[in-house]
Amino acid sequence: MATITFDTHQFVRKLREQGFSEGQAEALVEALSKVHEDAELLSKKDLKIERAPIQSDIHLIKWMMGLMLGGVTALVLKAFF
């Protein structure tokens, strides 16, 4: 899983600059930090691993459809020519 670094001190400072009280800013940062800890995030590598079987199935289906279309085309041509 992916790891996200989060600078809480800088975030508290920015919230204070925007008018939040110290307590409000710290409570918000604590809540967001908890959300980040509990989140199950996927990296691009994780997503590629999960997509690989689906992509191989799609590739196989494309080949099968191409062969089937070729067979039908051959039968139609044989019937009319």
C-alpha positions as CSV (number, residue, x, y, z in Angstrom):
1,M,0.0,0.0,0.0
2,A,1.0,3.6,-0.6
3,T,2.3,5.8,2.2
4,I,1.5,9.5,2.3
5,T,3.7,11.9,4.3
6,F,1.7,14.7,5.9
7,D,3.4,17.7,7.5
8,T,1.0,18.4,10.4
9,H,3.0,21.3,11.8
10,Q,2.8,23.2,8.5
11,F,-0.9,22.4,8.1
12,V,-1.6,23.8,11.6
13,R,0.4,26.9,10.8
14,K,-1.6,27.5,7.6
15,L,-4.9,27.0,9.4
16,R,-3.8,29.5,12.1
17,E,-3.0,32.0,9.4
18,Q,-6.5,31.6,7.9
19,G,-8.1,32.4,11.2
20,F,-8.6,29.0,12.9
21,S,-7.9,28.9,16.7
22,E,-5.1,26.7,17.9
23,G,-7.6,24.1,19.2
24,Q,-9.6,24.0,16.0
25,A,-6.5,23.7,13.9
26,E,-5.1,20.8,16.0
27,A,-8.4,19.0,16.1
28,L,-8.7,19.2,12.3
29,V,-5.2,18.0,11.8
30,E,-5.7,15.1,14.2
31,A,-8.9,14.1,12.4
32,L,-7.2,14.2,9.0
33,S,-4.2,12.3,10.3
34,K,-6.6,9.6,11.6
35,V,-8.3,9.4,8.2
36,H,-4.9,9.0,6.5
37,E,-3.9,6.2,8.9
38,D,-7.2,4.3,8.3
39,A,-7.3,4.8,4.5
40,E,-6.4,1.9,2.3
41,L,-4.7,3.5,-0.6
42,L,-3.6,1.8,-3.8
43,S,-0.4,2.7,-5.6
44,K,0.0,2.5,-9.3
45,K,1.9,-0.7,-8.9
46,D,-0.9,-2.3,-6.8
47,L,-3.4,-1.2,-9.5
48,K,-1.3,-2.7,-12.3
49,I,-1.1,-6.0,-10.4
50,E,-4.9,-6.1,-10.0
51,R,-5.5,-5.1,-13.7
52,A,-3.1,-7.7,-15.2
53,P,-5.6,-10.6,-15.2
54,I,-8.4,-8.5,-16.6
55,Q,-6.2,-7.2,-19.4
56,S,-5.1,-10.7,-20.3
57,D,-8.7,-11.8,-20.5
58,I,-9.6,-8.9,-22.7
59,H,-6.6,-9.7,-25.0
60,L,-7.8,-13.3,-25.3
61,I,-11.4,-12.2,-26.0
62,K,-10.1,-9.9,-28.8
63,W,-8.3,-12.8,-30.4
64,M,-11.3,-15.1,-30.2
65,M,-13.6,-12.4,-31.7
66,G,-11.1,-11.8,-34.5
67,L,-10.9,-15.5,-35.3
68,M,-14.7,-15.9,-35.2
69,L,-15.1,-12.8,-37.4
70,G,-12.6,-14.3,-39.9
71,G,-14.4,-17.6,-39.9
72,V,-17.8,-16.0,-40.5
73,T,-16.3,-13.9,-43.2
74,A,-14.8,-17.0,-44.9
75,L,-18.2,-18.8,-44.7
76,V,-20.0,-15.8,-46.3
77,L,-17.4,-15.5,-49.0
78,K,-17.6,-19.2,-49.7
79,A,-21.4,-19.1,-49.9
80,F,-21.5,-16.2,-52.4
81,F,-18.4,-16.7,-54.5
